[in-house]
Amino acid sequence: MIEKTIERRQKRMIKNWESATHSRARKQAYTNELENKVSRLEEENERLRKRKVRSLSSHFKCIYIGCKGNLFAKRREIIMLKKTKSKTMKITSVNSLGG
């Protein structure tokens, strides 16, 4: 009877030891998986930050160049309108003199 009790205790200790070993292995695998995921996400985050900076830089460059380009285009348009207006006025004044 005492031998059965000792035998049961030893079996239980062995099962507990095996269970603890498996639990530690699962925990280690999960920890490794999380560490890998953190590394991947940090790399992706850095890549996205760089992409955002490039995108914003490009966006602001386009805005600046676009505005600057629009200003030059508007100036040219005004100059052309003034030239056209002055030619029209000359033609009108010549026609009114001759007419």
C-alpha positions in Angstrom: 0.0 0.0 0.0 2.8 2.4 0.8 4.5 1.4 -2.4 1.4 2.3 -4.4 1.3 5.8 -2.7 5.0 6.4 -3.5 4.5 5.1 -7.0 1.5 7.4 -7.6 3.5 10.4 -6.2 6.4 9.7 -8.5 4.1 9.4 -11.5 2.5 12.6 -10.6 5.9 14.3 -10.2 7.0 13.0 -13.6 3.8 14.3 -15.2 4.2 17.7 -13.5 7.8 17.9 -14.7 6.8 17.0 -18.2 3.9 19.4 -18.2 6.2 22.2 -16.9 8.8 21.4 -19.5 6.2 21.6 -22.3 4.8 24.8 -20.8 8.2 26.4 -20.7 8.8 25.3 -24.4 5.5 26.8 -25.5 6.2 30.0 -23.6 9.7 30.3 -25.2 8.2 29.7 -28.7 5.5 32.3 -28.1 8.1 34.8 -26.8 10.3 34.1 -29.9 7.3 34.6 -32.1 6.5 38.0 -30.4 10.1 39.1 -30.6 10.1 38.4 -34.4 6.8 40.2 -34.8 8.2 43.2 -33.0 11.3 43.2 -35.2 9.1 43.0 -38.4 6.8 45.8 -37.2 9.7 48.0 -36.2 11.2 47.6 -39.7 7.9 48.2 -41.3 7.3 51.3 -39.1 10.7 52.7 -40.1 10.0 52.0 -43.8 6.6 53.7 -43.6 8.1 56.7 -41.8 10.7 57.1 -44.5 8.1 56.8 -47.1 5.9 59.4 -45.4 8.8 61.8 -45.2 9.6 61.3 -48.9 5.9 61.7 -49.8 5.5 64.9 -47.7 8.8 66.3 -49.1 7.6 65.5 -52.6 4.2 67.0 -51.9 5.6 70.2 -50.5 8.0 70.5 -53.4 5.1 70.1 -55.9 3.1 72.7 -54.0 6.1 75.1 -54.0 7.0 74.6 -57.6 3.3 74.5 -58.6 2.7 77.9 -56.9 5.8 79.3 -58.3 5.0 78.0 -61.7 1.4 79.3 -61.4 2.8 82.8 -60.5 5.0 82.8 -63.6 2.2 81.6 -65.8 -0.1 84.3 -64.4 2.6 87.0 -65.0 3.0 85.8 -68.6 -0.8 85.8 -69.0 -1.0 89.3 -67.7 1.8 90.5 -70.0 0.1 88.9 -73.0 -3.2 90.5 -72.1 -1.6 93.9 -71.7 0.2 93.5 -75.1 -3.1 92.3 -76.7 -5.0 95.2 -75.1 -2.4 97.8 -76.2 -2.5 96.4 -79.8 -6.3 96.4 -79.7 -6.3 100.0 -78.4 -3.8 101.0 -81.1 -6.0 99.4 -83.8 -9.1 101.0 -82.3 -7.5 104.4 -82.1 -6.2 104.1 -85.7 -9.7 103.0 -86.9 -11.3 105.8 -85.1 -8.9 108.3 -86.6 -9.3 106.9 -90.0 -13.0 106.3 -89.8 
